[in-house]
């Protein structure tokens, strides 16, 4: 019996133990879209075990925290939340489970062991699939479970999943990262790159299309190195492709082209790629595939070549700008979003000005800005010349001002235009309005009937509200 079949047996056992008890669970997800996708799998397993979701922690019988360790304040938030649950645990016999990236960090595990002994289950990024077994152990044997692997995990298929969105289906295509950027903890907590087999990804996307999904988001720490490790292993004779798994699709570019042919899917997005791995065949695939959105997330992190060296990004300012210009020439109308870190160790005023210069030249559609947060276990944490918080915040405000001025100018180009909008559902702020997104990921609210949800329709942009547009159905 394989690992997932074994876990499905534990799902049945827990369901039998829970039979007739009307048990509820709550889940808190921190971090990136990969974490969100992991949480969808956690919810899928829990619901097959007989638990139903509640947003009210007071009535939960099981609380799951799916953690992220990219930002320092995530630790403070997590421990604050756990502290709040101590009384509920005693009152409701609450089972508390904590998983995700943060659980792969030794200093976090030590803190949990010392200060939060009432936590029942601790599981890591490589053992998420074993949650049914962990819960069964707690219920049946009344003992705590620590389920952490410090080696690279395997790729497991057919884990139950409960999707949050009815319009966009997230599909993880690979796990882990080989890049070791000096500011980033991810390779240490998610392991080396492991790619899913193309047929498994294609089958998942076809299943999403069958269930009415219009948009697919392909996820990975570095999507454009998809299958690189596997193809290198085949080339070196370390692995034999006995089942022709990689005969037709052996790169990210070919995967994009294959998904583009799947009937029912109308939009394809992906993140995050790495600029150093953005090869011509991927650019050509974006150009040729009508369903691939022409908004590309291209993380910059810094515009300074000197800082990029310190970050171990393996491209220069000039190479990044050259890549952007190549893509602009090859793909008419392409737009970019990016990530930028402000105040990494040793960042001078000149370095920061280089970042502002790149922002001006590229004219990003969206910028996700972060003040550098030191992470224990990364080279960046041990670097000299850490930037004072006051300087970081001042630089952040300057970047924010530039970005907001650019967005205000870019938004004017949308006014009066007709955009194709994927309708997601009622607006969070006004249930009488619908909300959706343009191909360039701009939020648009407009009046319309709920039967438009999950359809792509034409909407005229009539008002600009900085972070969203108001439109009218054409």
C-alpha positions as CSV (number, residue, x, y, z in Angstrom):
1,X,0.0,0.0,0.0
2,X,1.4,3.4,-0.9
3,X,1.7,6.3,1.5
4,X,-1.4,8.2,0.3
5,X,-3.6,5.0,0.4
6,X,-2.3,4.4,3.9
7,X,-3.4,7.9,4.9
8,X,-6.8,7.4,3.3
9,X,-7.2,4.4,5.7
10,X,-6.5,6.7,8.6
11,X,-9.0,9.2,7.2
12,X,-11.6,6.4,7.4
13,X,-10.6,5.5,11.0
14,X,-10.8,9.1,12.2
15,X,-14.2,9.5,10.4
16,X,-15.5,6.4,12.3
17,X,-14.2,7.9,15.6
18,X,-15.9,11.2,14.8
19,X,-19.2,9.7,13.6
20,X,-22.2,11.5,14.9
21,X,-20.2,14.1,16.9
22,X,-20.7,17.1,14.5
23,X,-17.0,18.2,15.0
24,X,-15.7,21.5,13.6
25,X,-12.3,22.8,12.6
26,X,-10.8,26.2,12.0
27,X,-7.6,27.0,10.1
28,X,-5.3,30.0,9.9
29,X,-3.1,30.2,6.9
30,X,0.0,32.5,6.8
31,X,2.2,33.3,3.9
32,X,2.3,32.7,0.2
33,X,0.0,31.0,-2.4
34,X,1.9,27.8,-1.9
35,X,0.8,27.8,1.7
36,X,-2.7,28.6,0.6
37,X,-2.6,25.5,-1.7
38,X,-1.3,23.4,1.2
39,X,-4.2,24.6,3.3
40,X,-6.6,23.6,0.7
41,X,-5.2,20.0,1.0
42,X,-5.4,20.2,4.8
43,X,-9.1,21.2,4.5
44,X,-9.7,18.5,2.0
45,X,-8.3,15.8,4.4
46,X,-10.2,17.2,7.4
47,X,-13.5,17.3,5.7
48,X,-13.1,13.7,4.6
49,X,-12.5,12.9,8.3
50,X,-15.9,14.3,9.2
51,X,-14.9,17.8,10.4
52,X,-16.8,20.9,9.1
53,X,-15.2,24.4,8.8
54,X,-16.0,27.2,11.2
55,X,-14.7,30.7,11.4
56,X,-15.6,30.9,15.1
57,X,-12.6,29.6,17.1
58,X,-14.9,29.3,20.2
59,X,-16.8,26.4,18.7
60,X,-13.9,24.6,17.1
61,X,-12.8,21.1,18.1
62,X,-9.6,21.2,16.0
63,X,-7.5,24.3,15.3
64,X,-4.8,24.1,12.5
65,X,-2.1,26.8,11.9
66,X,-0.3,26.6,8.6
67,X,2.7,28.8,9.1
68,X,5.1,30.9,7.1
69,X,8.6,31.9,8.2
70,X,9.5,34.5,5.6
71,X,8.6,37.5,7.9
72,X,9.7,37.9,11.5
73,X,6.3,39.2,12.6
74,X,4.7,35.9,11.6
75,X,6.4,34.3,14.7
76,X,4.9,36.9,17.0
77,X,1.5,36.5,15.4
78,X,1.6,32.7,15.7
79,X,2.7,32.6,19.3
80,X,0.1,35.2,20.2
81,X,-2.7,33.1,18.6
82,X,-1.5,29.9,20.3
83,X,-1.5,31.7,23.7
84,X,-5.1,32.6,23.1
85,X,-6.1,29.0,22.7
86,X,-4.8,27.6,26.1
87,X,-8.2,28.3,27.8
88,X,-10.2,27.0,24.9
89,X,-8.2,23.8,24.9
90,X,-9.2,23.0,28.5
91,X,-12.8,24.2,27.9
92,X,-13.5,22.4,24.6
93,X,-10.9,19.6,24.6
94,X,-9.5,21.4,21.6
95,X,-6.9,19.6,19.4
96,X,-4.2,22.1,18.3
97,X,-2.1,21.3,15.2
98,X,0.7,23.5,13.8
99,X,2.4,22.9,10.5
100,X,4.1,24.6,7.6
101,X,7.5,26.2,7.0
102,X,8.0,27.6,10.5
103,X,8.0,24.1,11.9
104,X,11.1,23.2,10.0
105,X,13.1,25.8,12.1
106,X,14.9,24.4,15.1
107,X,14.6,27.5,17.3
108,X,10.8,27.5,16.7
109,X,10.5,23.8,17.7
110,X,12.5,24.5,20.9
111,X,10.2,27.4,21.8
112,X,7.1,25.3,21.3
113,X,8.7,22.5,23.4
114,X,9.4,24.8,26.3
115,X,6.5,27.3,26.3
116,X,3.6,25.6,24.5
117,X,3.5,22.0,25.8
118,X,-0.3,21.8,25.2
119,X,0.1,21.7,21.4
120,X,-0.9,18.3,20.2
121,X,0.5,18.0,16.7
122,X,3.5,19.6,15.0
123,X,4.1,18.7,11.3
124,X,6.5,20.0,8.7
125,X,6.3,20.9,5.1
126,X,7.3,17.3,4.1
127,X,4.8,15.5,6.3
128,X,1.6,17.4,5.6
129,X,0.1,14.3,3.9
130,X,0.4,12.4,7.2
131,X,-2.0,14.7,9.1
132,X,-4.8,12.0,9.2
133,X,-2.4,9.6,10.9
134,X,-1.3,12.3,13.3
135,X,-4.9,13.1,14.3
136,X,-5.7,9.4,14.7
137,X,-2.8,9.0,17.1
138,X,-3.9,12.0,19.2
139,X,-7.5,10.7,19.3
140,X,-6.8,7.1,19.9
141,X,-3.6,7.1,21.9
142,X,-4.0,10.4,23.7
143,X,-0.4,11.4,23.0
144,X,1.3,14.3,21.3
145,X,2.8,14.0,17.8
146,X,5.9,15.6,16.4
147,X,6.2,14.7,12.7
148,X,9.1,16.6,11.1
149,X,11.5,15.4,8.4
150,X,14.8,17.3,7.9
151,X,15.4,15.7,4.5
152,X,13.8,16.6,1.2
153,X,10.2,15.4,1.0
154,X,8.7,13.4,-1.8
155,X,6.0,14.5,-4.2
156,X,2.7,12.9,-3.2
157,X,-0.3,12.8,-5.6
158,X,-4.0,12.3,-4.9
159,X,-4.2,14.2,-1.6
160,X,-7.9,15.3,-1.0
161,X,-8.4,19.0,-1.6
162,X,-11.0,21.6,-0.8
163,X,-10.6,24.6,-3.0
164,X,-11.2,28.1,-1.7
165,X,-12.0,29.7,-5.0
166,X,-14.6,28.6,-7.6
167,X,-12.9,30.7,-10.4
168,X,-9.1,30.3,-10.0
169,X,-7.6,26.9,-9.3
170,X,-4.1,26.9,-7.9
171,X,-1.9,24.0,-9.1
172,X,1.5,23.4,-7.5
173,X,3.9,22.2,-10.2
174,X,7.1,21.9,-8.1
175,X,8.3,22.0,-4.5
176,X,11.4,23.4,-2.9
177,X,14.1,25.7,-4.2
178,X,17.8,25.4,-5.2
179,X,18.7,29.1,-5.3
180,X,19.7,30.0,-1.7
181,X,19.1,33.7,-1.9
182,X,20.9,35.0,1.2
183,X,17.8,36.7,2.6
184,X,15.5,33.7,2.2
185,X,14.8,30.8,4.5
186,X,12.7,28.8,2.0
187,X,15.3,26.3,0.7
188,X,16.1,25.4,4.3
189,X,12.5,24.7,5.2
190,X,11.0,23.4,1.9
191,X,14.1,21.5,0.6
192,X,15.6,21.1,-2.9
193,X,13.5,21.4,-6.1
194,X,11.2,18.4,-6.9
195,X,8.9,18.7,-9.8
196,X,5.6,16.9,-10.3
197,X,5.2,14.7,-13.3
198,X,3.6,16.5,-16.3
199,X,0.8,14.0,-16.6
200,X,-0.3,14.6,-13.0
201,X,-0.4,18.4,-13.6
202,X,-2.3,18.0,-16.8
203,X,-4.8,15.7,-15.2
204,X,-5.3,18.1,-12.3
205,X,-5.9,21.0,-14.7
206,X,-8.3,19.0,-16.9
207,X,-10.2,18.1,-13.7
208,X,-10.4,21.8,-12.8
209,X,-11.7,22.6,-16.3
210,X,-14.3,19.8,-16.0
211,X,-15.5,21.4,-12.7
212,X,-15.9,24.8,-14.4
213,X,-12.7,26.6,-13.4
214,X,-11.7,29.3,-15.9
215,X,-8.3,30.4,-14.5
216,X,-5.3,28.4,-13.5
217,X,-2.4,29.6,-11.3
218,X,0.7,27.5,-11.6
219,X,2.8,27.6,-8.4
220,X,6.4,27.0,-7.5
221,X,9.3,28.7,-5.8
222,X,10.9,29.0,-9.2
223,X,8.5,27.8,-11.9
224,X,10.8,28.3,-14.8
225,X,13.2,25.8,-13.5
226,X,10.4,23.2,-13.6
227,X,11.9,19.7,-14.4
228,X,15.4,21.0,-14.6
229,X,16.7,18.7,-11.9
230,X,14.9,15.7,-13.3
231,X,16.1,16.3,-16.8
232,X,19.7,16.8,-15.6
233,X,19.4,13.5,-13.6
234,X,18.3,11.7,-16.8
235,X,21.1,13.3,-18.8
236,X,23.7,12.1,-16.3
237,X,22.2,8.6,-16.2
238,X,21.1,8.9,-12.6
239,X,17.5,8.3,-13.5
240,X,15.8,6.4,-16.3
241,X,12.5,7.7,-17.7
242,X,11.0,4.1,-18.0
243,X,7.4,5.3,-18.5
244,X,8.1,8.1,-20.9
245,X,6.8,10.6,-18.3
246,X,9.0,13.4,-19.8
247,X,9.0,12.4,-23.5
248,X,6.6,15.2,-24.6
249,X,6.8,17.7,-21.8
250,X,10.3,18.3,-20.5
251,X,10.4,22.0,-19.6
252,X,8.2,24.8,-18.3
253,X,7.7,26.2,-21.8
254,X,6.3,22.9,-23.0
255,X,4.1,22.7,-19.9
256,X,2.6,26.1,-20.7
257,X,1.9,25.1,-24.3
258,X,0.2,21.9,-23.2
259,X,-2.0,23.6,-20.6
260,X,-2.9,26.2,-23.2
261,X,-4.5,23.5,-25.3
262,X,-6.9,22.3,-22.5
263,X,-10.5,23.1,-23.3
264,X,-12.4,25.1,-20.8
265,X,-9.4,26.9,-19.3
266,X,-9.3,30.5,-20.4
267,X,-6.6,32.1,-18.4
268,X,-3.2,30.8,-17.2
269,X,-1.0,32.6,-14.6
270,X,2.1,31.5,-12.9
271,X,4.4,32.5,-10.1
272,X,7.1,32.9,-9.2
273,X,9.7,32.8,-11.9
274,X,13.4,33.7,-11.3
275,X,14.9,36.3,-13.7
276,X,18.1,34.3,-14.1
277,X,16.1,31.3,-15.5
278,X,13.8,33.2,-17.9
279,X,14.8,31.4,-21.1
280,X,13.7,32.4,-24.7
281,X,11.5,29.3,-25.0
282,X,9.4,30.5,-22.1
283,X,9.1,34.0,-23.5
284,X,8.1,32.5,-26.8
285,X,5.5,30.3,-25.1
286,X,4.0,33.3,-23.3
287,X,3.9,35.1,-26.6
288,X,2.3,32.3,-28.5
289,X,-0.2,31.0,-25.9
290,X,-3.3,33.1,-26.0
291,X,-4.5,31.9,-22.6
292,X,-1.3,32.9,-20.8
293,X,-1.9,36.3,-19.1
294,X,0.5,39.0,-20.3
295,X,1.2,40.2,-16.8
296,X,4.4,38.6,-15.7
297,X,5.5,38.5,-12.1
298,X,9.3,39.1,-12.3
299,X,10.8,39.5,-8.8
300,X,13.5,42.2,-8.7
301,X,14.4,42.3,-5.0
302,X,16.9,45.1,-5.6
303,X,17.9,47.3,-8.5
304,X,21.6,47.5,-7.4
305,X,24.0,45.0,-9.0
306,X,26.1,45.1,-5.8
307,X,23.1,44.3,-3.6
308,X,22.0,41.5,-6.0
309,X,25.4,39.9,-5.6
310,X,25.0,40.0,-1.8
311,X,21.6,38.5,-2.2
312,X,23.0,35.7,-4.4
313,X,20.4,36.5,-7.1
314,X,22.9,35.8,-10.0
315,X,21.8,38.6,-12.3
316,X,22.8,42.3,-12.6
317,X,20.7,45.4,-12.9
318,X,21.6,45.6,-16.5
319,X,20.6,41.9,-17.2
320,X,17.3,42.4,-15.5
321,X,16.5,45.5,-17.6
322,X,17.7,43.7,-20.8
323,X,15.3,40.8,-20.0
324,X,12.4,43.2,-19.5
325,X,13.2,45.0,-22.8
326,X,13.5,41.6,-24.6
327,X,10.1,40.6,-23.3
328,X,8.5,44.0,-24.3
329,X,9.9,43.6,-27.8
330,X,8.7,40.0,-28.2
331,X,5.3,40.3,-26.4
332,X,3.2,43.3,-27.4
333,X,1.4,44.9,-24.4
334,X,3.2,42.8,-21.8
335,X,3.2,44.3,-18.2
336,X,5.1,43.4,-15.1
337,X,4.7,43.0,-11.4
338,X,7.5,42.5,-9.0
339,X,8.8,42.0,-5.4
340,X,11.3,44.5,-3.8
341,X,13.1,44.3,-0.5
342,X,14.1,47.5,1.1
343,X,17.0,47.8,3.5
344,X,18.9,44.5,3.0
345,X,22.2,44.4,4.9
346,X,24.7,46.9,3.5
347,X,22.3,48.7,1.3
348,X,23.7,52.2,0.6
349,X,21.8,55.3,-0.5
350,X,23.3,54.7,-4.0
351,X,22.0,51.1,-4.0
352,X,18.6,52.2,-3.1
353,X,18.6,54.9,-5.9
354,X,19.4,52.0,-8.3
355,X,16.2,50.3,-7.2
356,X,14.2,53.5,-7.7
357,X,15.8,53.8,-11.2
358,X,14.7,50.3,-12.2
359,X,11.2,51.0,-11.0
360,X,11.0,54.2,-13.1
361,X,12.4,52.4,-16.2
362,X,10.2,49.2,-16.0
363,X,7.0,51.0,-14.9
364,X,5.6,48.0,-13.0
365,X,1.9,47.4,-12.9
366,X,2.1,46.1,-9.3
367,X,4.9,46.2,-6.8
368,X,4.9,44.1,-3.6
369,X,7.3,46.0,-1.2
370,X,8.9,44.5,1.9
371,X,11.1,45.9,4.6
372,X,14.0,43.5,5.0
373,X,13.3,41.1,7.9
374,X,16.3,39.1,9.3
375,X,15.7,35.4,9.4
376,X,17.6,33.1,11.7
377,X,19.5,30.5,9.7
378,X,20.1,32.6,6.6
379,X,23.4,34.2,5.5
380,X,21.8,37.6,5.5
381,X,21.2,37.4,9.2
382,X,24.9,37.2,9.9
383,X,26.0,39.9,7.4
384,X,27.6,43.1,8.8
385,X,26.2,46.6,8.2
386,X,22.5,45.8,9.0
387,X,20.4,48.9,8.2
388,X,18.7,50.8,11.1
389,X,15.0,50.4,11.1
390,X,14.5,54.2,10.8
391,X,16.4,54.3,7.5
392,X,14.5,51.2,6.2
393,X,11.2,52.8,6.9
394,X,12.2,56.1,5.3
395,X,13.3,54.3,2.1
396,X,10.2,52.2,2.1
397,X,8.1,55.4,2.1
398,X,10.1,56.9,-0.8
399,X,9.6,53.7,-2.8
400,X,5.9,53.6,-1.9
401,X,5.4,57.2,-3.1
402,X,7.1,56.5,-6.5
403,X,5.1,53.3,-7.0
404,X,1.8,54.9,-6.1
405,X,2.5,57.8,-8.5
406,X,3.2,55.3,-11.3
407,X,0.0,53.3,-10.5
408,X,-2.0,56.6,-10.6
409,X,-0.6,57.4,-14.1
410,X,-1.0,53.8,-15.3
411,X,-4.6,53.6,-14.1
412,X,-5.5,56.6,-16.4
413,X,-4.8,54.4,-19.4
414,X,-7.6,52.1,-18.4
415,X,-10.3,54.7,-18.1
416,X,-12.8,54.4,-21.0
417,X,-11.4,51.1,-22.2
418,X,-13.3,47.8,-22.3
419,X,-11.6,45.0,-20.4
420,X,-12.3,41.3,-20.2
421,X,-13.2,40.6,-16.6
422,X,-13.2,37.2,-14.9
423,X,-16.1,37.6,-12.5
424,X,-15.2,36.2,-9.0
425,X,-18.3,36.9,-7.0
426,X,-19.9,39.6,-4.9
427,X,-17.7,42.5,-3.7
428,X,-16.5,42.2,-0.1
429,X,-17.4,45.8,0.6
430,X,-20.7,45.9,-1.2
431,X,-22.7,42.7,-1.8
432,X,-24.9,44.4,-4.4
433,X,-21.8,44.7,-6.6
434,X,-19.8,42.0,-8.4
435,X,-16.0,41.9,-8.4
436,X,-13.6,40.5,-10.9
437,X,-10.1,40.9,-12.4
438,X,-8.6,42.1,-15.7
439,X,-6.0,40.0,-17.4
440,X,-3.4,42.4,-15.8
441,X,-4.9,41.5,-12.3
442,X,-6.6,44.8,-11.7
443,X,-9.7,44.6,-9.5
444,X,-12.9,45.8,-11.0
445,X,-16.3,46.2,-9.3
446,X,-19.6,46.6,-11.2
447,X,-23.3,46.0,-11.1
448,X,-24.5,42.6,-12.4
449,X,-26.4,39.4,-11.7
450,X,-24.8,36.6,-9.8
451,X,-25.3,34.3,-12.9
452,X,-22.2,36.1,-14.3
453,X,-19.9,34.6,-11.6
454,X,-17.1,32.5,-13.1
455,X,-17.6,34.0,-16.6
456,X,-15.4,36.3,-18.6
457,X,-17.3,39.3,-19.7
458,X,-16.7,42.7,-21.2
459,X,-16.7,45.6,-18.7
460,X,-16.1,49.3,-19.5
461,X,-13.8,51.0,-16.9
462,X,-15.5,54.2,-15.8
463,X,-13.9,55.2,-12.5
464,X,-10.4,54.9,-11.0
465,X,-10.1,54.3,-7.2
466,X,-6.4,53.7,-7.1
467,X,-6.5,50.0,-5.9
468,X,-9.6,49.1,-7.9
469,X,-11.7,50.3,-10.8
470,X,-15.4,50.8,-11.1
471,X,-16.9,49.5,-14.3
472,X,-20.1,48.9,-16.2
473,X,-21.1,45.8,-18.1
474,X,-21.1,46.3,-21.8
